[in-house]
Amino acid sequence: MALALLVLVALTALILLWGAGGGMGHTPAVAADSVGATNGPAAVAPRGEGAYATGERRVRLTEFDPNTADSTLLLQIGLQPWQVRCIYRYRAHGGVYRRPSDFARLYGLTAGQYRALEPYIRIAPDYRPAAEVYARPEAVEPLARDTLRYPVKLKPTERVALNTADTTLLKRVPGIGSYYARRIVNYRRQLGGYVSVSQLGEIEGMPAEAMAYFTVDASHIQRLRINELTLAQLRRHPYIDYLQARDICDYRRLKGPISSLAQLRLLHVFPEAALDRLRPYIEF
């Protein structure tokens, strides 16, 4: 009886030892597998994808509205997770895609990708600018012409009195603007009036085609009182220079008042051409 009991105890001990040995041999293998699974590349999420870790996915193009499409649909059409986040941020800040071409501004989207997606972009009418849907073009009345800055030019048969026209009227002459209108008036003041339209040619750069629109009335000429004016007053006239003004004053001082231009022929500073040009402006 005692022997049988000892044999039973020995068998039980062997069974327990065998079970403990088997468990110890199996446990390290499992641990090794667990470490391998933990450290393996398959268990590491792709960097930067966060909640959008999708692994291998197949692109399937379908119609979408970039203003309302969710992340699942945007990923399905081939966009990257970071591009989806860009779209979400754009919409969160009030951005709206009003036309398909607006989607081309998506960061990182290539021209080839946009060409592939463009036929599938559908913008809902509610996202179009209200002005395109409801605003009606108002009839715009033509603005009245500013005749001061842009005067109406004369017709070919119209003429302007050269000695009485102001700058406003002169600017109506074809080829005459503000610059030449001022030059004409200033030169008229220096001369005392024009005796011939050809005198406009003495203004540098004067358009020749403009001269046909002028007429001259010599009755408006202001003459020079040659025996009364000082040297400084005489030389202000465009046809009298300093030497001529000096000789006139010397002649008056030495020989008395001048009564004829023939007296000035005796002065070498007055050639015949100078006297002919000066004759309409001299008063004795």
TIVOVO-830142 format. One record per atom (N, C-alpha, C): residue in one letter; y, z, x. Coordinates in steps of 0.05 Angstrom, whole numbers, padded with zeros to 5 digits, always signed. Layout:
BEGIN
AYZX/...
***
This chain:
BEGIN
M-00024+00000+00017/M+00000+00000+00000/M+00025+00000+00018/A+00025+00017+00037/A+00048+00019+00055/A+00051-00007+00072/L+00028-00019+00079/L+00028-00043+00094/L+00040-00066+00078/A+00032-00067+00054/A+00043-00088+00036/A+00073-00086+00033/L+00082-00061+00032/L+00111-00056+00029/L+00126-00065+00053/L+00114-00060+00077/L+00127-00068+00102/L+00129-00098+00104/V+00108-00112+00096/V+00108-00141+00097/V+00129-00152+00079/L+00133-00141+00055/L+00153-00150+00036/L+00181-00147+00047/V+00185-00123+00060/V+00212-00118+00071/V+00218-00138+00094/A+00197-00145+00110/A+00201-00163+00132/A+00208-00191+00122/L+00193-00200+00101/L+00199-00226+00089/L+00227-00228+00078/T+00235-00207+00065/T+00263-00206+00053/T+00284-00208+00075/A+00279-00194+00097/A+00298-00195+00120/A+00300-00223+00131/L+00276-00236+00135/L+00277-00263+00145/L+00292-00282+00127/I+00288-00280+00101/I+00302-00297+00082/I+00332-00293+00084/L+00340-00268+00086/L+00369-00262+00088/L+00381-00274+00114/L+00365-00270+00136/L+00375-00281+00161/L+00377-00312+00161/W+00357-00324+00149/W+00358-00354+00147/W+00381-00363+00130/G+00386-00350+00108/G+00409-00358+00091/G+00435-00354+00105/A+00438-00332+00120/A+00463-00327+00134/A+00468-00348+00156/G+00446-00356+00170/G+00448-00376+00191/G+00456-00403+00180/G+00444-00412+00157/G+00451-00438+00145/G+00480-00439+00136/G+00490-00418+00123/G+00517-00417+00114/G+00537-00419+00137/M+00530-00405+00159/M+00548-00406+00183/M+00548-00434+00195/G+00527-00449+00193/G+00526-00476+00204/G+00541-00496+00187/H+00542-00490+00161/H+00555-00510+00143/H+00585-00506+00141/T+00593-00481+00144/T+00621-00474+00140/T+00639-00488+00160/P+00633-00489+00186/P+00651-00503+00205/P+00654-00532+00199/A+00633-00545+00188/A+00635-00574+00182/A+00655-00578+00160/V+00654-00560+00140/V+00673-00563+00118/V+00701-00558+00128/A+00704-00538+00145/A+00730-00532+00156/A+00741-00556+00172/A+00723-00568+00188/A+00731-00591+00203/A+00740-00613+00185/D+00725-00618+00163/D+00733-00639+00144/D+00760-00633+00131/S+00765-00608+00125/S+00790-00600+00113/S+00813-00605+00131/V+00810-00598+00156/V+00831-00602+00176/V+00837-00631+00179/G+00815-00647+00181/G+00818-00676+00184/G+00833-00687+00160/A+00826-00678+00136/A+00839-00688+00112/A+00869-00680+00111/T+00874-00656+00122/T+00901-00647+00121/T+00919-00662+00141/N+00907-00667+00165/N+00923-00679+00186/N+00922-00709+00186/G+00905-00721+00170/G+00902-00750+00169/G+00927-00764+00158/P+00932-00789+00166/P+00955-00804+00157/P+00956-00808+00127/A+00933-00808+00114/A+00933-00814+00085/A+00946-00791+00070/A+00946-00766+00081/A+00957-00743+00067/A+00986-00740+00071/V+00999-00756+00090/V+01027-00752+00095/V+01043-00772+00078/A+01062-00762+00063/A+01078-00779+00046/A+01097-00796+00063/P+01102-00821+00056/P+01120-00838+00071/P+01147-00825+00072/R+01159-00827+00096/R+01185-00813+00100/R+01207-00826+00083/G+01223-00810+00070/G+01246-00820+00055/G+01240-00827+00026/E+01214-00829+00018/E+01208-00838-00009/E+01208-00815-00029/G+01204-00791-00020/G+01206-00768-00038/G+01189-00771-00063/A+01202-00769-00086/A+01187-00770-00111/A+01178-00798-00118/Y+01187-00818-00102/Y+01180-00845-00108/Y+01157-00856-00091/A+01141-00838-00080/A+01118-00847-00064/A+01099-00862-00082/T+01096-00888-00076/T+01080-00906-00093/T+01056-00917-00079/G+01055-00915-00053/G+01032-00927-00038/G+01032-00957-00042/E+01009-00968-00043/E+01006-00997-00048/E+01012-01003-00077/R+01031-01022-00082/R+01037-01030-00109/R+01041-01060-00110/R+01035-01071-00132/R+01037-01100-00136/R+01062-01106-00151/V+01077-01127-00141/V+01103-01135-00153/V+01097-01152-00177/R+01109-01145-00199/R+01106-01161-00224/R+01134-01166-00236/L+01144-01190-00234/L+01171-01196-00244/L+01171-01197-00275/T+01191-01185-00286/T+01194-01185-00315/T+01224-01181-00321/E+01232-01187-00345/E+01260-01185-00353/E+01269-01156-00351/F+01294-01152-00342/F+01304-01125-00339/F+01335-01125-00341/D+01345-01103-00350/D+01374-01099-00351/D+01381-01078-00330/P+01395-01085-00309/P+01400-01065-00288/P+01417-01041-00298/N+01429-01043-00322/N+01445-01021-00332/N+01427-01000-00346/T+01403-01008-00354/T+01386-00989-00369/T+01358-00987-00358/A+01349-01004-00340/A+01322-01003-00330/A+01316-00977-00316/D+01292-00966-00320/D+01284-00941-00307/D+01271-00946-00280/S+01265-00925-00266/S+01254-00928-00239/S+01228-00943-00239/T+01211-00938-00259/T+01185-00951-00259/T+01188-00981-00260/L+01206-00991-00278/L+01210-01019-00280/L+01222-01031-00255/L+01241-01017-00244/L+01255-01027-00220/L+01236-01028-00196/L+01217-01009-00194/L+01198-01010-00173/L+01178-01033-00178/Q+01172-01037-00203/Q+01152-01058-00210/Q+01162-01086-00202/I+01188-01090-00204/I+01199-01117-00197/I+01203-01121-00167/G+01195-01101-00151/G+01196-01105-00122/G+01218-01090-00107/L+01234-01074-00121/L+01255-01060-00107/L+01243-01036-00092/Q+01256-01028-00070/Q+01248-01005-00055/Q+01258-00980-00068/P+01244-00957-00064/P+01254-00932-00076/P+01283-00925-00069/W+01291-00931-00044/W+01319-00924-00037/W+01338-00943-00051/Q+01330-00967-00058/Q+01347-00985-00074/Q+01349-00975-00102/V+01327-00964-00113/V+01328-00953-00140/V+01347-00930-00141/R+01347-00913-00120/R+01365-00891-00119/R+01394-00901-00118/C+01399-00922-00104/C+01426-00934-00102/C+01436-00942-00130/I+01417-00955-00145/I+01424-00963-00173/I+01431-00939-00190/Y+01414-00918-00188/Y+01418-00894-00204/Y+01445-00881-00197/R+01452-00880-00171/R+01477-00868-00164/R+01501-00885-00173/Y+01498-00911-00172/Y+01519-00929-00181/Y+01524-00925-00211/R+01503-00923-00226/R+01506-00919-00255/R+01517-00892-00261/A+01509-00871-00245/A+01518-00844-00250/A+01548-00841-00245/H+01559-00858-00228/H+01588-00857-00222/H+01604-00876-00240/G+01591-00886-00261/G+01606-00903-00280/G+01604-00932-00274/G+01588-00940-00255/G+01586-00968-00248/G+01571-00984-00270/V+01579-01008-00275/V+01567-01025-00296/V+01563-01053-00284/Y+01540-01064-00289/Y+01534-01092-00282/Y+01542-01109-00306/R+01564-01124-00303/R+01574-01139-00325/R+01563-01168-00326/R+01553-01177-00304/R+01542-01204-00303/R+01520-01204-00282/P+01501-01222-00284/P+01478-01222-00265/P+01487-01222-00235/S+01509-01236-00229/S+01518-01238-00202/S+01526-01211-00191/D+01533-01191-00208/D+01540-01165-00199/D+01516-01151-00185/F+01492-01158-00194/F+01468-01145-00183/F+01464-01154-00154/A+01476-01176-00146/A+01472-01186-00118/A+01486-01167-00098/R+01503-01149-00108/R+01517-01131-00090/R+01499-01107-00083/L+01475-01105-00094/L+01457-01083-00088/L+01452-01082-00058/Y+01456-01059-00046/Y+01452-01056-00017/Y+01423-01062-00009/G+01420-01079+00011/G+01394-01086+00021/G+01380-01109+00007/L+01392-01120-00014/L+01380-01141-00029/L+01386-01168-00015/T+01365-01182-00008/T+01369-01207+00007/T+01375-01230-00013/A+01384-01252-00002/A+01390-01276-00019/A+01364-01286-00032/G+01342-01286-00017/G+01317-01295-00028/G+01308-01277-00051/Q+01311-01251-00048/Q+01303-01232-00069/Q+01320-01236-00094/Y+01346-01241-00089/Y+01363-01244-00113/Y+01356-01270-00128/R+01351-01291-00113/R+01343-01317-00126/R+01318-01313-00143/A+01299-01297-00133/A+01275-01292-00148/A+01280-01275-00173/L+01299-01256-00171/L+01303-01238-00193/L+01323-01248-00214/E+01341-01266-00205/E+01363-01275-00223/E+01353-01285-00250/P+01332-01302-00251/P+01324-01312-00278/P+01314-01289-00297/Y+01309-01266-00286/Y+01298-01244-00303/Y+01319-01223-00311/I+01344-01227-00300/I+01365-01207-00306/I+01376-01213-00334/R+01377-01193-00350/R+01388-01195-00377/R+01409-01173-00382/I+01434-01181-00383/I+01456-01161-00387/I+01461-01159-00417/A+01459-01135-00428/A+01463-01131-00457/A+01493-01137-00463/P+01498-01148-00487/P+01526-01154-00495/P+01544-01130-00494/D+01534-01106-00498/D+01551-01083-00498/D+01564-01077-00471/Y+01553-01089-00450/Y+01563-01084-00423/Y+01583-01105-00414/R+01588-01125-00431/R+01607-01146-00424/R+01635-01135-00428/P+01655-01144-00412/P+01683-01135-00416/P+01692-01140-00445/A+01705-01120-00457/A+01714-01123-00484/A+01734-01145-00487/A+01749-01151-00466/A+01769-01172-00468/A+01756-01199-00472/E+01731-01203-00461/E+01717-01228-00464/E+01706-01231-00492/V+01701-01209-00506/V+01688-01210-00532/V+01709-01210-00555/Y+01729-01193-00553/Y+01747-01188-00576/Y+01775-01199-00572/A+01784-01200-00547/A+01812-01208-00543/A+01815-01238-00549/R+01837-01244-00563/R+01843-01272-00570/R+01867-01280-00553/P+01865-01304-00541/P+01888-01313-00525/P+01913-01317-00542/E+01935-01305-00533/E+01960-01308-00548/E+01974-01333-00539/A+01988-01344-00558/A+02004-01368-00552/A+02027-01360-00534/V+02029-01372-00511/V+02049-01366-00492/V+02072-01386-00494/E+02095-01376-00500/E+02118-01394-00502/E+02128-01402-00475/P+02134-01427-00471/P+02144-01436-00444/P+02170-01421-00438/L+02172-01413-00413/L+02196-01399-00404/L+02219-01418-00402/A+02242-01408-00409/A+02266-01424-00408/A+02273-01429-00378/R+02281-01453-00372/R+02287-01461-00345/R+02312-01446-00335/D+02311-01435-00311/D+02333-01423-00299/D+02351-01444-00286/T+02371-01452-00301/T+02388-01475-00292/T+02406-01468-00270/L+02409-01441-00264/L+02426-01434-00241/L+02411-01437-00215/R+02385-01429-00215/R+02369-01432-00191/R+02357-01459-00189/Y+02350-01471-00212/Y+02337-01497-00213/Y+02352-01515-00232/P+02375-01525-00224/P+02392-01541-00242/P+02379-01568-00248/V+02385-01578-00272/V+02375-01604-00280/V+02391-01626-00264/K+02377-01643-00251/K+02389-01663-00234/K+02402-01685-00251/L+02422-01698-00239/L+02437-01719-00252/L+02420-01744-00255/K+02427-01759-00276/K+02414-01785-00279/K+02427-01805-00260/P+02414-01827-00255/P+02425-01847-00235/P+02453-01857-00243/T+02459-01857-00269/T+02485-01868-00278/T+02507-01847-00279/E+02501-01822-00274/E+02521-01801-00276/E+02534-01797-00249/R+02560-01788-00250/R+02575-01784-00225/R+02589-01757-00226/V+02597-01748-00201/V+02610-01722-00198/V+02636-01726-00183/A+02658-01714-00192/A+02683-01715-00178/A+02682-01697-00153/L+02684-01710-00130/L+02679-01695-00105/L+02700-01674-00100/N+02725-01678-00108/N+02746-01659-00101/N+02749-01637-00121/T+02735-01637-00143/T+02738-01615-00163/T+02711-01601-00169/A+02689-01612-00161/A+02663-01601-00169/A+02659-01575-00154/D+02647-01555-00168/D+02640-01530-00155/D+02611-01532-00146/T+02601-01511-00133/T+02574-01512-00122/T+02552-01515-00144/T+02557-01503-00167/T+02537-01506-00189/T+02534-01535-00197/L+02556-01550-00200/L+02555-01578-00207/L+02544-01595-00184/L+02551-01588-00159/L+02542-01603-00136/L+02511-01601-00133/K+02500-01578-00141/K+02471-01575-00138/K+02456-01592-00158/R+02469-01604-00177/R+02456-01622-00196/R+02452-01650-00184/V+02465-01655-00162/V+02462-01681-00149/V+02436-01682-00134/P+02420-01702-00139/P+02394-01704-00125/P+02397-01704-00095/G+02381-01686-00082/G+02383-01683-00053/G+02402-01661-00044/I+02417-01649-00063/I+02436-01628-00056/I+02426-01602-00067/G+02422-01582-00048/G+02415-01555-00056/G+02438-01536-00050/S+02432-01511-00050/S+02453-01491-00046/S+02466-01494-00019/Y+02451-01500+00002/Y+02462-01502+00029/Y+02483-01525+00031/Y+02475-01549+00022/Y+02494-01571+00024/Y+02517-01569+00004/A+02512-01556-00018/A+02534-01552-00037/A+02556-01534-00025/R+02548-01513-00010/R+02567-01496+00003/R+02581-01511+00026/R+02566-01528+00041/R+02578-01543+00062/R+02599-01563+00052/I+02593-01576+00030/I+02612-01595+00018/I+02638-01581+00010/V+02636-01558-00004/V+02659-01543-00013/V+02675-01533+00011/N+02662-01522+00031/N+02676-01511+00054/N+02691-01533+00070/Y+02678-01556+00073/Y+02691-01578+00088/Y+02714-01589+00072/R+02712-01590+00046/R+02734-01599+00029/R+02758-01580+00032/R+02753-01554+00034/R+02775-01535+00037/R+02788-01539+00064/Q+02773-01544+00085/Q+02785-01548+00112/Q+02801-01574+00113/L+02791-01595+00101/L+02805-01620+00101/L+02830-01620+00084/G+02829-01606+00062/G+02850-01608+00042/G+02842-01627+00020/G+02817-01635+00019/G+02807-01654-00001/G+02795-01679+00013/Y+02778-01692-00002/Y+02765-01717+00008/Y+02782-01741-00001/V+02786-01760+00017/V+02798-01785+00010/V+02778-01807+00008/S+02753-01802+00017/S+02732-01822+00016/S+02705-01808+00015/V+02686-01820+00000/V+02659-01809-00001/V+02646-01810+00026/S+02654-01829+00043/S+02642-01832+00069/S+02647-01807+00087/Q+02667-01791+00080/Q+02672-01767+00096/Q+02649-01747+00095/L+02633-01749+00074/L+02609-01731+00072/L+02590-01736+00096/G+02591-01760+00107/G+02574-01765+00131/G+02582-01749+00155/E+02606-01736+00154/E+02614-01719+00176/E+02601-01692+00175/I+02587-01686+00153/I+02572-01661+00150/I+02544-01666+00161/E+02537-01651+00181/E+02511-01656+00195/E+02487-01654+00176/G+02471-01674+00176/G+02446-01674+00160/G+02450-01681+00131/M+02474-01689+00123/M+02479-01695+00095/M+02461-01718+00085/P+02446-01714+00063/P+02429-01735+00053/P+02445-01759+00044/A+02439-01782+00056/A+02454-01807+00050/A+02451-01815+00021/E+02427-01810+00009/E+02422-01819-00019/E+02439-01804-00039/A+02451-01781-00031/A+02467-01765-00049/A+02495-01777-00053/M+02505-01793-00034/M+02532-01802-00034/M+02538-01821-00058/A+02517-01834-00068/A+02521-01853-00090/A+02529-01838-00116/Y+02527-01812-00117/Y+02532-01798-00142/Y+02561-01786-00143/F+02578-01793-00122/F+02604-01781-00121/F+02626-01802-00125/T+02648-01792-00137/T+02673-01807-00138/T+02695-01790-00126/V+02717-01803-00117/V+02739-01789-00104/V+02765-01795-00118/D+02780-01774-00123/D+02807-01777-00134/D+02826-01765-00113/A+02840-01783-00099/A+02857-01775-00077/A+02882-01759-00085/S+02886-01758-00111/S+02911-01743-00120/S+02908-01713-00116/H+02885-01704-00110/H+02880-01675-00106/H+02883-01667-00076/I+02892-01685-00059/I+02894-01680-00031/I+02917-01659-00026/Q+02912-01640-00009/Q+02932-01621+00001/Q+02941-01631+00029/R+02966-01637+00031/R+02977-01649+00056/R+02988-01628+00075/L+02988-01635+00100/L+02998-01617+00121/L+03028-01623+00126/R+03044-01602+00124/R+03073-01605+00131/R+03076-01603+00161/I+03074-01626+00173/I+03071-01627+00202/I+03095-01615+00217/N+03118-01614+00205/N+03142-01603+00219/N+03145-01573+00214/E+03128-01561+00198/E+03131-01532+00192/E+03108-01515+00202/L+03085-01526+00205/L+03062-01511+00212/L+03062-01503+00241/T+03051-01480+00247/T+03049-01471+00275/T+03025-01484+00288/L+03023-01479+00314/L+03001-01491+00330/L+02974-01481+00318/A+02972-01455+00312/A+02947-01444+00302/A+02940-01456+00275/Q+02960-01461+00258/Q+02955-01473+00232/Q+02948-01502+00234/L+02960-01517+00252/L+02953-01545+00255/L+02924-01549+00265/R+02916-01533+00284/R+02890-01537+00296/R+02867-01529+00277/R+02873-01516+00254/R+02851-01510+00235/R+02841-01535+00221/H+02857-01556+00221/H+02848-01580+00207/H+02827-01594+00224/P+02805-01603+00211/P+02783-01616+00227/P+02791-01640+00243/Y+02814-01653+00236/Y+02822-01678+00250/Y+02843-01673+00271/I+02850-01648+00276/I+02870-01641+00297/I+02857-01620+00315/D+02855-01627+00341/D+02845-01608+00360/D+02868-01593+00374/Y+02861-01576+00393/Y+02882-01559+00405/Y+02903-01575+00420/L+02894-01595+00436/L+02913-01611+00451/L+02932-01626+00433/Q+02922-01637+00411/Q+02939-01652+00393/Q+02959-01633+00379/A+02949-01609+00371/A+02967-01590+00358/A+02989-01581+00378/R+02981-01577+00403/R+03001-01569+00424/R+03022-01591+00428/D+03014-01616+00429/D+03033-01638+00434/D+03051-01642+00410/I+03041-01638+00386/I+03059-01639+00363/I+03081-01618+00364/C+03073-01594+00371/C+03093-01572+00373/C+03112-01578+00396/D+03103-01588+00418/D+03121-01594+00441/D+03140-01617+00433/Y+03130-01637+00419/Y+03147-01659+00411/Y+03169-01650+00392/R+03162-01632+00374/R+03182-01622+00355/R+03203-01605+00370/R+03194-01590+00390/R+03212-01573+00405/R+03231-01589+00422/L+03221-01611+00434/L+03237-01626+00452/L+03254-01648+00439/K+03243-01661+00418/K+03256-01684+00406/K+03263-01680+00376/G+03256-01658+00365/G+03263-01653+00337/G+03241-01660+00318/P+03246-01658+00292/P+03226-01663+00272/P+03213-01691+00274/I+03188-01692+00266/I+03174-01718+00266/I+03178-01730+00239/S+03185-01756+00238/S+03190-01770+00213/S+03170-01792+00208/S+03153-01799+00228/S+03135-01821+00225/S+03111-01817+00244/L+03088-01827+00236/L+03065-01826+00253/L+03069-01844+00278/A+03087-01863+00275/A+03092-01881+00298/A+03102-01865+00322/Q+03116-01843+00317/Q+03125-01826+00339/Q+03102-01813+00353/L+03080-01807+00339/L+03057-01795+00352/L+03041-01814+00369/R+03046-01841+00365/R+03032-01861+00381/R+03041-01859+00410/L+03064-01847+00414/L+03074-01844+00442/L+03058-01823+00457/L+03044-01806+00442/L+03028-01785+00455/L+03000-01796+00460/H+02991-01793+00485/H+02965-01805+00493/H+02941-01791+00479/V+02945-01767+00468/V+02923-01753+00455/V+02918-01763+00426/F+02935-01782+00417/F+02932-01793+00390/F+02925-01823+00392/P+02899-01830+00395/P+02892-01858+00393/P+02896-01869+00365/E+02895-01894+00362/E+02900-01907+00336/E+02880-01897+00315/A+02855-01894+00323/A+02834-01886+00304/A+02840-01857+00294/A+02850-01840+00311/A+02856-01813+00303/A+02880-01812+00284/L+02899-01829+00288/L+02922-01830+00270/L+02914-01841+00242/D+02897-01862+00242/D+02888-01873+00216/D+02873-01852+00200/R+02857-01836+00214/R+02841-01816+00200/R+02859-01793+00190/L+02881-01788+00204/L+02899-01765+00198/L+02920-01773+00177/R+02926-01799+00174/R+02949-01808+00158/R+02949-01797+00129/P+02925-01797+00115/P+02927-01787+00087/P+02934-01757+00084/Y+02932-01743+00107/Y+02936-01714+00105/Y+02963-01704+00116/I+02980-01723+00125/I+03005-01715+00137/I+03028-01718+00117/E+03046-01698+00118/E+03070-01698+00102/E+03093-01690+00120/F+03115-01706+00119/F+03137-01702+00137/F+03159-01685+00123/
***
